[in-house]
Structures are given as structure tokens and as C-alpha cells.
Amino acid sequence: MTTDLDIAAGVKVPATTLTREATELIRDTTSELIYHHSRRVYFFGSLQGRGRDLSFDPELLYLGAMFHDVGLNEAFHASGHRFEVDSANEAKRFLQAHGVPEDSVRRVWTAIALHTTPGVPEFMEPEVALVTAGVEYDVLGIGYGDLSAEDREAVVALHPRPDFKNRILRAFTDGVRSKPKTTFGNVKADVLEHFMPGFERGDFVRTILDSRWTE
């Protein structure tokens, strides 16, 4: 049953067992910051999809949005994997445990794993593209003017974002500082360069020139 807490700007959270259990899991295992951010990603991604006239599965988009940052949790700080992969793997385990078809599992996994890899998801399945679109809207403000002020305010009223910019940067830093090598070649290297004293980012050109190949 969809409640007033599951509707914003004309977008509804699908009322299914999967979405209900995913909501409870993310609410119980992540911070309030990540929970509200993840819900906004779904609403903003859905609104972007509506604006782009994309046909997408709302349930899969919701699951991708809800799990996309779970890999920032302390439980994964020593995994040695990119947090996006940890997040995607957690979603995969959840979906497989609920008997979700493998193609749907693959879509959600891919949507989460690629959500910080700009320039690729937009050319993939709508659910993959729209998780990234929702993240980019909420975190980076990309396409900010594509949505009306009324729709934007309706989503934020349901899931507020007090001091979000600073708080999400702290969450990113805390989530990856223990595995800095996983930031090579991705945007989280920018985060550690700003907030982790002594961090030295990997250099793609130096990696090539310093390899053991003689030429």
C-alpha cells in the first residue's frame, strides 16, 4: 500500500514486497543522510525519466537508488573493493534471495556499479541511466533546471537535505579513506585529495610509463 510518504511530485514508490523490505533494510543499516539521499535519487531519477520520455521499471529503479551507497557503510571499509561494487553486490544478494530474475539483477547491479562513471550509464538501459541521473541531480546539481521548482521542493520536503553538501562529502571520505587505492581513475580520488592529508592520487600516465614493459 502506497502512503503519503511514498509520493512526491506525482512520483510513487511501487508498493511491493521488494520495495518495502529494501526500504526497511536501508533505513535500518545506513545513516539518515544516506537514506534520505537514496530516496531523493529515486524521485529525481524518475522525474528525469519522465522528462526524457523513457520507459523504465520503477521497482528496479527504486532498488538501484536505495542500495547505491550502502557500500559506504563501515562494514565495507576493509573490503578492498570500490564502494560502488560493494553496494552493487549487496543489492545482488538481496535480489537473488528474493528470487528476482537474473536480467533484473544485472540491471540493478550495473546501475549501482556505474553510478559514479559519467558518460557511460546514459547510453544503457533506462534504469541504469536514471540511477546515475538521480545521483547527479542530487549530488552535483546536473540538470538542476530540468525539473520545476515545485517538483524539486516537493521531493526535498519529503526528504530534507540540511547541510547536504558538506555531510555527503564527509560520508564519501569516511567510506573510502581506508581503501584509497580503489579511488584510482574515479571521482572519489577528488574527495580524498581534498579531505585526506597525505593522500597521493594515482596517475594513469605515470602508471603506463613506469610499468615493467621496456617500451
Secondary structure, 3 states (H helix, E strand, C coil): CCCHHHEECCEECCCCHHHHHHHHHHHHHCCHHHHHHHHHHHHHHHHHHHHCCCCCCHHHHHHHHHHCCHHHCHHHCCCCCCHHHHHHHHHHHHHHHCCCCHHHHHHHHHHHHCCCCCCCHHHCCHHHHHHHHHHHHHHHCCCHHHCCHHHHHHHHHHCCCCCHHHHHHHHHHHHHCCCHHHHCCCCHHHHHHHHCCCCCCCCHHHHHHCCCCCC
